[in-house]
Amino acid sequence: MAQLPSRAKPAISITRGDHARLTRLVDSLPEGPVTEELAQELDRARLIADDNAGPPRVRIGSTLSYSTDTGETRTVTLVLPGDADIAEGKVSILTPIGVALIGLSAGQSIDWTARDGRKHRLTVDLVDADAPETGAAA
């Protein structure tokens, strides 16, 4: 597969609750490529109220559909690491694709690098506006 040209990252918005929860998670883990990438996403995110009435954004507990540059379409739920179960479509925030998804809204695209080093592009097609509330503990 050809390498994708590098593009600017899209603007992302993260709720204050998710930002605090994910910051605690990053701070509690050893440094590594995924935690570093998540920390960078948290640093660049615009913070919004937990009850923000704007367009639905990917947050912890969100179920969303996305399509990839290879034509694949998937529906997943973004979860904290302890709740991850790929067979049930529950993707951990501590995976490259989980980090790429956080804070996006429908129609936004982002490039991400898989653990094997290959670059991919995904586009969020739909974010469930009724994401379940998640607990404050990480």
ZIQUIGI-V910625 format. One record per residue. N is the residue number from 1. PSI is psi in whole degrees, 0 to 359 (* if undefined). OMEGA is omega as a letter, one per 30 degrees, with the letter a starting at -180 (* if undefined). D_CENTER is the distance of its C-alpha to the mean C-alpha in whole Angstrom. Layout:
BEGIN
N PSI OMEGA D_CENTER
N PSI OMEGA D_CENTER
END
This chain:
BEGIN
1 139 a 24
2 149 l 24
3 136 l 22
4 144 l 20
5 146 a 21
6 135 l 19
7 158 l 17
8 146 l 16
9 144 l 13
10 157 l 12
11 138 l 13
12 152 l 10
13 131 a 11
14 137 l 10
15 152 l 12
16 320 l 15
17 313 l 15
18 320 a 11
19 313 l 12
20 315 a 15
21 315 a 14
22 328 l 11
23 316 l 14
24 320 l 16
25 310 l 14
26 316 a 14
27 336 a 18
28 354 a 19
29 155 l 18
30 153 l 20
31 144 l 19
32 172 a 17
33 317 a 15
34 317 l 12
35 324 l 12
36 317 l 14
37 318 l 11
38 318 l 9
39 320 l 12
40 320 l 12
41 319 l 9
42 322 l 11
43 325 a 14
44 351 a 13
45 146 l 12
46 130 a 14
47 136 l 15
48 160 l 16
49 149 l 18
50 330 a 16
51 28 a 18
52 131 a 18
53 6 l 19
54 193 l 18
55 145 l 16
56 134 l 13
57 150 l 10
58 123 l 6
59 174 l 7
60 128 a 8
61 351 l 11
62 139 l 9
63 133 a 11
64 160 l 10
65 140 l 12
66 159 l 11
67 153 a 14
68 169 l 14
69 344 l 17
70 2 l 19
71 359 l 19
72 141 l 17
73 133 a 16
74 153 l 14
75 126 a 13
76 166 l 11
77 130 l 10
78 125 a 7
79 167 l 9
80 158 a 11
81 319 a 13
82 344 a 16
83 359 a 15
84 139 l 13
85 95 a 16
86 329 l 15
87 332 l 18
88 6 l 17
89 21 l 14
90 107 a 12
91 129 l 9
92 142 l 9
93 338 a 6
94 35 l 9
95 157 l 9
96 320 a 8
97 326 l 7
98 316 l 4
99 319 a 4
100 324 a 5
101 328 a 3
102 130 l 2
103 354 a 6
104 157 l 7
105 169 a 10
106 136 l 12
107 344 l 14
108 147 l 12
109 152 l 12
110 147 l 10
111 144 l 12
112 156 a 11
113 123 l 13
114 167 a 14
115 338 l 15
116 3 l 19
117 353 l 18
118 141 l 18
119 141 l 16
120 164 l 14
121 135 l 13
122 154 l 11
123 128 l 12
124 124 a 10
125 324 a 14
126 138 l 13
127 126 l 11
128 119 a 14
129 345 a 15
130 47 l 17
131 137 a 14
132 148 l 16
133 144 l 16
134 155 l 15
135 164 a 18
136 344 a 18
137 141 l 18
138 * * 16
END
